Amino acid sequence: MGKYKKRTFKFIGKHDYLVSGKEYTLRDYSNALAVPVKLIKKQFKFRNHYNVITNVTLYPFRLATNSRLETKAEALSQKWLRKKLV
């Protein structure tokens, strides 16, 4: 065990992997949202949410991890639409 206690943040809200009312470390939030720990740390610091984490705090990460394309055909179409014609 280390010399220092791991810092935890209480989660209040609704999420698939996180339970409301339970405390989690930055690593736990990182694993649940599939984003790097540094990004989570910056986001929490930027929004000044050091005590309680809510769905509002996690909202940008949920948008980044959810795919907006529903089928393979839409993904392929989007790939070709992004290419320049010239």
N, C-alpha and C positions, 0 to 999 in steps of 0.2 A: 504494500500500500504506500501511496505517496504521502508526502508531508502535508499537502494541502487537500482540503475537501473539494470535491467536484461541485461546480456551481450548477444548480438546477433551476428551471423555470416552470412555473405552473401553467398548464394548458387548460383553457376554458373554451369549449366549443364542440363542434362536431367534425370528426375526421375518421377515415377508414381505419387507420392504424393507431391513432392517439386516443387515449381515454380522457374524457373531461374530468378535471379535478386532480389528475395525477401530475407529478413533477417529472420532467425529463431534462437530460443534458443536451448540449448542442449537438453532440454526436447522435443522440436518439432522434432529434428533429431532422438532422441531415439524412439519416437512413430512411426515415418515414417519407421524406419529400424527394429523395433521390437527387439532392444537390450537394455541392461541397460545403464543408463546415465553415470555411471563410466567408462564403456568401451568406450563410445563415447569421453569422456573427455580425457582419456589416449591416444586414437588414434590421436585426434587433436593435443595434446601436443607433442606427439612423432613425428609427421610429420611437426610440426611447422606451421600449418595452422590456424592461429588465425584470419586472416582477411577474407579470401575467401575460401569457401569449394567447391571443384570440384568433379566430378565423380571419379577421381583418389583417392581422400581421402576416398570416400565411398565404393570403390571397395571391400575391404576385408569383409565388412559387407554384401554386396549383395551376395557374395559367401556363407557366413555362413547362410543366411536366405533362400536361394533358395534350394529346394530339388533336389538332383541329380537323384533320382529314379522317374521314370515316372509312374509306375503302382503299384498296390498292390502286384502283383505277383513278380515284381522285388524287392520290399521291403522285402517280405517274403523270397525270395531266398537269398538275401544278409544277412538276419538274420541268416540263417542256414549255409551259407558259412563262417561266422565269427567264428563259434563254433569250438573248438579244437576237433580232432578225438580221442585223448587219454584221 
